Amino acid sequence: MTAIQTETPATLPATTVEHVLTLDCPEQPGIVHAVSGFLLEHGCDIVDNQQYGERSEGHFFMRVHFASAGDASTAASLRIAFAPLARDYGMSWKLVERGSKRKIMIMVSKFGHCLNDLLFRARIGELPVEVVAVVSNHTDHQTLVDWHGIPFFHVPVTAATKPAAENRLLELIDEFDVELVVLARYMQVLSDSLTRKLDGRAINIHHSFLPSFKGAKPYHQAYARGVKTVGATAHYVNGELDEGPIISQQVVEVDHTYGPADLVAAGRDTECKALSNAVRWHCEGRVILQGNRTVVLR
């Protein structure tokens, strides 16, 4: 009787780990060749690659998902080895282990649909995130957050207490080592000082009627004008209110049969989807900032 061979073939590594390399740099010949050559030299296998050359501005963007032999410490070794090549091409870059969860803090006021959607998607593993804290200027959603087993912090905000409230936010960001702040219908305007400190690390969501229908009851204003689409925009936060670099947008067609409540319901759906997409793409290393716009390598 012939014995059954159970050993792993020598050509397959005993353990593998997957990584994501994201980079952008001035456009020039040889970038893809250099990156793929580096990965080949270090025994890595490219799983997926997206790239985009902005010819009008002479800039290049790239995201590479690849696998290598090794363990959780391999990414650090690859970063050290890749640094000289990155310097040669003037790259801004990041190399992380694929699937690692990013620590996020969600901020919310009284509207809870985006909060509920993010908590659910995080709970089922659809988003590569760990929600480490939820902050609100109201207590309406504390029971929901407590049910998910996530720390909830009530930080009231008034004109007089705004500086102290923002200092408290920064304390929580440091305490929980927060990598991304998500404003899930947080209805307070952040100060210029805070937005500068959170540059590229905070995402907001709002309806896409702006700048047409500002202020209270935008969906009622839209109904009065007979709009034919409802949408939402997720963007990075900056000093210009609701005008930061756009990451994701959603739109749905409506018609004359939609009353104000129907428009509000349609708007909730677009807000949830646009925001969850933006959070996922950011945390998967698919979004690269370029001035006041983004490149999303999906």
C-alpha positions as CSV (number, residue, x, y, z in Angstrom):
1,M,0.0,0.0,0.0
2,T,1.3,3.4,-0.9
3,A,1.4,6.0,1.9
4,I,-0.6,9.2,1.3
5,Q,1.6,12.3,1.0
6,T,0.4,14.8,3.6
7,E,3.3,17.3,3.7
8,T,2.8,20.8,2.2
9,P,4.6,21.1,-1.1
10,A,7.9,23.0,-0.9
11,T,6.7,25.6,-3.4
12,L,4.0,26.9,-1.0
13,P,5.0,29.0,2.0
14,A,4.0,27.7,5.3
15,T,2.2,31.0,6.2
16,T,1.2,34.0,4.0
17,V,0.1,37.5,4.8
18,E,-1.6,40.0,2.6
19,H,-0.8,43.7,2.3
20,V,-2.0,46.9,0.7
21,L,0.4,49.4,-0.7
22,T,-1.0,52.8,-1.6
23,L,1.1,55.5,-3.2
24,D,1.1,58.7,-5.3
25,C,3.9,60.6,-6.8
26,P,4.9,62.8,-9.8
27,E,4.2,61.0,-13.1
28,Q,7.3,59.6,-14.8
29,P,8.1,56.4,-16.8
30,G,9.0,53.3,-14.8
31,I,6.9,53.6,-11.7
32,V,4.9,50.4,-12.2
33,H,8.0,48.5,-13.3
34,A,9.8,49.6,-10.2
35,V,7.0,48.7,-7.8
36,S,6.3,45.4,-9.4
37,G,10.0,44.6,-9.6
38,F,10.4,45.4,-5.9
39,L,7.5,43.0,-5.0
40,L,9.0,40.3,-7.2
41,E,12.4,40.7,-5.6
42,H,10.9,40.3,-2.2
43,G,8.9,37.1,-3.1
44,C,5.5,38.9,-3.2
45,D,2.5,38.0,-5.4
46,I,0.3,40.7,-6.8
47,V,-3.4,39.9,-6.2
48,D,-5.0,43.1,-7.5
49,N,-3.7,46.4,-8.8
50,Q,-5.4,49.8,-9.6
51,Q,-3.5,52.7,-11.0
52,Y,-4.4,56.1,-12.5
53,G,-2.2,58.7,-14.2
54,E,-3.5,62.3,-14.0
55,R,-2.0,63.5,-17.2
56,S,-3.2,67.1,-17.0
57,E,-1.4,67.5,-13.6
58,G,1.4,65.1,-14.1
59,H,0.6,62.9,-11.1
60,F,0.4,59.2,-10.6
61,F,-1.7,57.1,-8.2
62,M,-1.5,53.4,-7.4
63,R,-2.9,50.8,-5.0
64,V,-1.5,47.3,-4.9
65,H,-3.0,44.4,-3.0
66,F,-0.3,41.6,-2.7
67,A,0.5,38.5,-0.7
68,S,3.9,37.4,0.7
69,A,5.3,34.7,2.9
70,G,5.7,35.7,6.6
71,D,3.6,36.9,9.5
72,A,2.3,40.1,11.1
73,S,5.8,41.5,11.3
74,T,6.4,41.2,7.6
75,A,4.8,44.6,6.8
76,A,7.4,46.4,8.9
77,S,10.3,44.7,7.1
78,L,8.7,45.6,3.7
79,R,8.3,49.2,4.7
80,I,12.0,49.5,5.6
81,A,13.0,47.9,2.3
82,F,10.6,50.0,0.2
83,A,11.6,53.4,1.7
84,P,14.6,54.0,-0.6
85,L,12.6,53.3,-3.8
86,A,9.8,55.6,-2.5
87,R,12.4,58.4,-2.0
88,D,13.8,58.0,-5.5
89,Y,10.3,58.6,-7.0
90,G,9.1,61.2,-4.5
91,M,6.3,59.0,-3.3
92,S,3.7,59.6,-0.6
93,W,2.9,56.1,0.4
94,K,1.5,53.7,3.0
95,L,1.9,50.0,3.4
96,V,-0.5,48.1,5.8
97,E,-1.6,44.6,6.4
98,R,-4.8,43.9,4.5
99,G,-7.8,43.3,6.7
100,S,-6.5,45.1,9.7
101,K,-9.3,47.0,11.3
102,R,-9.0,50.8,11.6
103,K,-10.1,52.4,14.9
104,I,-13.0,54.9,14.3
105,M,-14.9,57.2,16.5
106,I,-18.5,58.1,15.4
107,M,-20.1,61.4,16.3
108,V,-23.8,61.9,16.1
109,S,-26.6,64.2,17.2
110,K,-30.3,63.4,17.1
111,F,-30.7,61.7,13.7
112,G,-29.5,58.1,14.2
113,H,-29.9,56.3,10.8
114,C,-26.3,56.7,9.8
115,L,-25.0,55.7,13.2
116,N,-27.3,52.6,13.3
117,D,-26.1,51.6,9.7
118,L,-22.4,52.0,10.6
119,L,-22.7,50.0,13.8
120,F,-24.6,47.2,12.0
121,R,-22.1,47.0,9.1
122,A,-19.2,47.0,11.6
123,R,-20.8,44.3,13.7
124,I,-21.3,41.9,10.7
125,G,-17.8,42.6,9.4
126,E,-18.8,44.5,6.2
127,L,-16.6,47.4,7.3
128,P,-12.9,46.9,8.2
129,V,-13.3,49.0,11.3
130,E,-13.4,48.8,15.1
131,V,-15.8,51.4,16.5
132,V,-14.0,52.4,19.7
133,A,-16.2,55.2,20.8
134,V,-19.4,57.1,20.0
135,V,-19.7,60.8,21.0
136,S,-22.9,62.8,20.9
137,N,-24.1,66.2,22.0
138,H,-27.4,64.4,23.0
139,T,-28.2,61.2,24.8
140,D,-30.9,59.9,22.4
141,H,-28.8,57.0,21.1
142,Q,-27.0,55.9,24.2
143,T,-29.1,52.8,24.6
144,L,-28.3,51.7,21.0
145,V,-24.6,52.2,21.5
146,D,-24.6,50.5,24.9
147,W,-26.3,47.4,23.3
148,H,-23.4,47.2,20.9
149,G,-21.0,47.3,23.8
150,I,-19.3,50.5,22.7
151,P,-18.3,53.3,25.0
152,F,-20.7,56.3,24.7
153,F,-19.7,59.8,25.7
154,H,-22.2,62.7,26.1
155,V,-20.4,65.9,25.2
156,P,-22.9,68.8,25.2
157,V,-22.0,71.8,23.1
158,T,-23.1,75.4,23.5
159,A,-21.5,78.6,22.2
160,A,-19.9,79.0,25.7
161,T,-18.7,75.4,26.0
162,K,-17.6,74.8,22.4
163,P,-13.8,75.1,23.1
164,A,-14.0,72.8,26.1
165,A,-16.1,70.3,24.2
166,E,-13.6,70.2,21.3
167,N,-10.8,69.7,23.7
168,R,-12.7,66.8,25.2
169,L,-13.0,65.3,21.6
170,L,-9.3,65.6,21.1
171,E,-8.7,63.9,24.5
172,L,-11.0,61.0,23.4
173,I,-9.2,60.7,20.0
174,D,-5.9,60.4,21.8
175,E,-7.2,58.0,24.5
176,F,-8.7,55.6,22.0
177,D,-6.0,56.0,19.4
178,V,-8.6,57.0,16.9
179,E,-7.6,56.8,13.2
180,L,-10.8,58.1,11.7
181,V,-13.6,60.4,13.0
182,V,-16.9,59.8,11.3
183,L,-19.6,62.6,11.6
184,A,-22.8,60.5,11.2
185,R,-25.2,63.5,11.1
186,Y,-23.4,65.4,13.8
187,M,-25.1,68.7,13.7
188,Q,-22.4,70.9,15.1
189,V,-19.9,72.9,13.0
190,L,-16.3,72.1,14.0
191,S,-13.9,75.0,14.5
192,D,-11.1,75.7,12.1
193,S,-8.6,74.7,14.7
194,L,-10.2,71.2,15.1
195,T,-10.6,70.7,11.3
196,R,-6.9,71.4,10.8
197,K,-6.0,68.8,13.4
198,L,-8.3,66.3,11.8
199,D,-7.2,67.0,8.2
200,G,-7.7,63.8,6.2
201,R,-8.9,61.9,9.3
202,A,-12.6,63.1,9.5
203,I,-15.5,62.3,7.2
204,N,-18.9,64.0,7.1
205,I,-22.2,63.3,5.4
206,H,-24.9,65.7,4.2
207,H,-27.7,65.8,1.7
208,S,-26.8,66.8,-1.8
209,F,-29.3,69.7,-2.1
210,L,-26.6,72.1,-1.0
211,P,-26.1,74.9,-1.8
212,S,-29.6,75.2,-3.1
213,F,-31.6,74.3,0.0
214,K,-29.8,75.5,3.1
215,G,-31.0,75.6,6.7
216,A,-33.9,73.9,8.3
217,K,-36.1,71.3,6.5
218,P,-34.2,71.0,3.3
219,Y,-36.4,68.2,2.1
220,H,-39.5,70.3,2.5
221,Q,-37.8,73.1,0.5
222,A,-36.9,70.5,-2.1
223,Y,-40.6,69.3,-2.2
224,A,-41.7,72.8,-2.8
225,R,-39.4,73.1,-5.8
226,G,-40.5,69.7,-7.2
227,V,-37.0,68.1,-7.3
228,K,-36.5,65.0,-9.4
229,T,-33.5,63.5,-7.6
230,V,-32.5,63.1,-3.9
231,G,-28.9,62.5,-3.0
232,A,-26.1,62.6,-0.4
233,T,-22.4,63.4,-0.3
234,A,-19.7,62.0,2.0
235,H,-16.6,64.1,2.1
236,Y,-13.5,64.9,4.2
237,V,-13.9,67.7,6.7
238,N,-12.1,70.9,6.1
239,G,-12.5,74.6,7.0
240,E,-15.1,75.2,4.3
241,L,-18.5,74.0,5.7
242,D,-19.8,71.0,3.6
243,E,-17.2,71.7,0.9
244,G,-14.4,69.3,1.7
245,P,-13.0,66.8,-0.8
246,I,-15.8,64.5,-2.0
247,I,-15.3,60.7,-1.5
248,S,-18.7,59.2,-2.3
249,Q,-22.1,60.3,-3.6
250,Q,-25.4,58.6,-3.9
251,V,-28.5,59.7,-5.9
252,V,-32.0,58.3,-6.4
253,E,-34.7,59.5,-8.7
254,V,-38.0,60.7,-7.3
255,D,-41.1,62.3,-8.8
256,H,-44.2,64.3,-8.0
257,T,-45.7,61.5,-5.9
258,Y,-43.1,61.9,-3.3
259,G,-44.2,64.0,-0.4
260,P,-41.8,65.6,2.1
261,A,-41.7,62.5,4.3
262,D,-41.0,60.3,1.3
263,L,-38.1,62.5,0.3
264,V,-36.7,62.3,3.8
265,A,-36.9,58.5,3.7
266,A,-35.2,58.4,0.4
267,G,-32.5,60.8,1.7
268,R,-31.8,58.6,4.7
269,D,-31.0,55.7,2.4
270,T,-28.6,57.7,0.3
271,E,-26.9,59.2,3.3
272,C,-26.3,55.7,4.8
273,K,-24.9,54.3,1.6
274,A,-22.7,57.2,0.7
275,L,-21.2,57.4,4.2
276,S,-20.6,53.6,4.6
277,N,-18.9,53.6,1.2
278,A,-16.7,56.5,2.1
279,V,-15.7,54.9,5.4
280,R,-15.0,51.5,3.7
281,W,-12.9,53.0,0.9
282,H,-10.9,55.2,3.3
283,C,-10.2,52.3,5.6
284,E,-9.2,50.0,2.7
285,G,-6.7,52.5,1.5
286,R,-8.6,53.3,-1.7
287,V,-8.8,57.1,-1.2
288,I,-6.0,59.5,-2.0
289,L,-6.3,63.2,-1.4
290,Q,-5.2,65.6,-4.1
291,G,-5.9,69.1,-3.1
292,N,-9.6,69.7,-2.8
293,R,-10.5,66.5,-4.6
294,T,-9.9,62.7,-4.2
295,V,-8.8,59.8,-6.3
296,V,-10.7,56.7,-5.3
297,L,-9.0,53.5,-6.6
298,R,-11.9,51.1,-6.4
